Amino acid sequence: MKEYKVVPCQGKVVANNDIEASKQIAALANVIVQETVGGWQLVSTMPVLVSNSKKSVGSTEHPYNALIFARDILDD
């Protein structure tokens, strides 16, 4: 049997140049590395758009990614 966890991660990288973009992307990779502690494995990602209102007029939206991790549950 497996257990799952979902970790939010930014869905947009803002950078002024290629070097800064590379650093931002490396930071995203570090999130994955940190979350794999304890036997968790990244199994999927899913884009999620977070809005502050159900109505589209005047709402603010922010892109995120849901990182989905799984690991085996050890039977006692």
Summary of the structure (lengths in Angstrom):
residues: 76
radius of gyration: 16.0
end to end distance: 12.3
largest distance: 53.1
contacts: 165
relative contact order: 0.33
helix: 24%
strand: 42%
